Amino acid sequence: MEYVRLGQSGLKVSRLCLGTMNMGTPQWKPWIFDEAQSEPIVRHALEAGVNFIDLADFYSTGVGEEVVGRILKRLARREEIVVTTKVGYDMGAYQNAGGHSRKHIMDGIDGSLARLGMDYVDVYMLHFFDVNTPVEETMGALNDIVRAGKARYIGVSTMYTWQFAKIMQVCERNGWHKPINMQLQLNLAYREEEREMIPYCQDQGVGVSVFSPLARGLLTSDLQSTRNQTDLFTAQMYGDTASREIAASVARVAAKRGVSAARIAQAWVLQREGVASMLVGADSPAQFDSALAALNTKLDADELHELERNYTPCDLINDYTAGRRIAREARPAQGVFADTVADLGQAANQAVGKAA
């Protein structure tokens, strides 16, 4: 296992981070593992040298923290692991059940610590950018949590670069603790964060941890998993032609090497400049081994060209574009332009015919 400092902090984390969204209770979602099914995966990751564990209060509506907390207590010494959890999504149907108000953040950290059975988390993270709460209120509350010893550091996840800049600026202005980690989505089929967010994090000394390196299973060439058959977000995020062509390229490179497609896709993420750690949401110890192998898989120039040649720009994937993203395919003309476009196309075909 390789270890790196998270940004400019002194915190050292493994380059592979164990993602735990699939651990908790299947009553939340049908693809979630219970405690007995989750423990072998956690054990395998720890034995492989992983010290970085990612959670969120939202996973299985709190049960995920309870399950993983009990497993970690049995398998690891608290001081030897780096535990992060996130706050923001609704934990109930009542007012102030979610968001990043001071009230919910303070309630959130106490609830997470109780469920985890821990005195502190190493990194307490915002799950998104709450546009309905003043950023000063949110970051002031997080600063107080660090000063109270309930979290060692703070982090953020999934937002626009300008929103993250607001967070960094308000912390600088008030002398508050700044985030040391940005958790974002990055894979061969979704690279938009390379334009601004990752360079900004590098400039500001913020460590980047990446989730969804396999594009929710698309890049493994297996879309028949229980999750992808029951999770409509997969089709919304990666249902376009460009994504399918990228997946085909991954399969070609993998076949040429004689290794799994997952290993190739994960190796690409681990080789990206500015990426400190990659989350691995494995369904089995064998799946985790694919990520381990990817650490030592170096892609050459021809392989990188094949993997990257089909990528085209797309809408950002975040909470604010959910349900409104435009696929990377031309939309049909409509209204007064529909007939005009059809006529132009017909005229162009006739011109080509005459020229021939």
Secondary structure as UniProt FT lines:
FT   STRAND          3..5
FT   TURN            7..8
FT   STRAND          12..14
FT   STRAND          16..19
FT   TURN            21..22
FT   TURN            26..28
FT   TURN            30..31
FT   HELIX           35..47
FT   TURN            48..49
FT   STRAND          52..54
FT   TURN            57..58
FT   HELIX           59..62
FT   HELIX           63..75
FT   HELIX           78..80
FT   STRAND          82..87
FT   TURN            95..96
FT   HELIX           102..116
FT   STRAND          121..126
FT   TURN            131..132
FT   HELIX           135..147
FT   TURN            148..149
FT   STRAND          151..157
FT   HELIX           161..174
FT   STRAND          181..185
FT   TURN            188..189
FT   HELIX           192..194
FT   TURN            195..196
FT   HELIX           197..204
FT   STRAND          207..211
FT   TURN            213..214
FT   HELIX           215..220
FT   HELIX           226..230
FT   HELIX           233..238
FT   HELIX           241..257
FT   HELIX           261..270
FT   TURN            273..274
FT   STRAND          275..280
FT   HELIX           285..294
FT   TURN            295..296
FT   HELIX           301..308
FT   TURN            309..310
FT   HELIX           319..321
FT   TURN            322..324
FT   HELIX           336..355
//
